[in-house]
Amino acid sequence: MEKVNWESDRYESGKGQWSIFPGLCKGCGLCREKCPVKCIGWSDNLGVYGTPRVVADMNKCIVCGICQMVCPDCAIRVEKKK
């Protein structure tokens, strides 16, 4: 049985923080499809199933959390700064 990587890759801006959990991301692309500002792209690093995983361009990200809501595997966490 393969161990799941519970560590996250974090991206930050003045608006908030966006995290991806590589051990959960299967590279389905739903987050990319639903992002209203198209700030999510494909990483050169692979996810748990050997598929590309996602990364966020925090210069564009509005920290709306839609990607977190549509991710079927809870691989994304968005935290808005107060």
N, C-alpha and C positions, 0 to 999 in steps of 0.2 A: 504494500500500500504506500502510495506516494504522500509525502508530508506536504501540507498546504502552507504556503508562505503568507503569514498574517501581517508581515511588515507592509507598509504602504509607501508609495512614491508620492511626495507632497509638492504641490505648486502653490505659491502664495502671491498675493498682491495686496494693495491697500484696501481692497473690497472684501477679501476673505481668503479662504484656503480650499483647495480642491485636492482630494486624495484618491488614488487608484490602488486597489489591492490586487497585485499581479496574480496571486494565488486563487483569485475568484473570477477575474476577467477572462471570458472565453472568446472575446473579440467579435461579438455579434453585431456591433455597430449601431444598436438602437439609440444609444446616447448621442452619437454623431448625427444620426438622422433627425432627432428631435431638438437638438440645440438651436435656439432661436438666433444666435449670433455666429454659429458655425466656428466655434473656437476649439473644437475637439478634433484631433487628428490621430493618425496611426503612429505608434512608436516603432523604433527599430528593434526593440526588445520584444520577446515573445511572452505570451501569457501561459496559463496552466495547460492548455491543450495544444501548445505549439503554434498557436495562431497569433497574429499581431494584437497587441493590446493598445489601449488608448492613452493619449496625453492631452493636456490642456494648455492652450495659449492664454496665459493669465493677463496679457495685454488686452485681449478681447473679451474675456469671460466677465459676465455680469453677475455671477454667483447666484443665479436664479434657482438652482436646485432641480431643474427639470431632468437633467441627466441622472441624478440620484434616484428620482422617482420612477423613471422608466427602466432602469437597469434590473433585469430579471434575477441577477445573482448578487445584488447588494455589494457590487465591487467598487462603487463610487461613493464618496462622502464629501458633501459640500458644507462648509461652515462660513456663514456671513459674519463679518466683523460688525460690531455695534457702533 
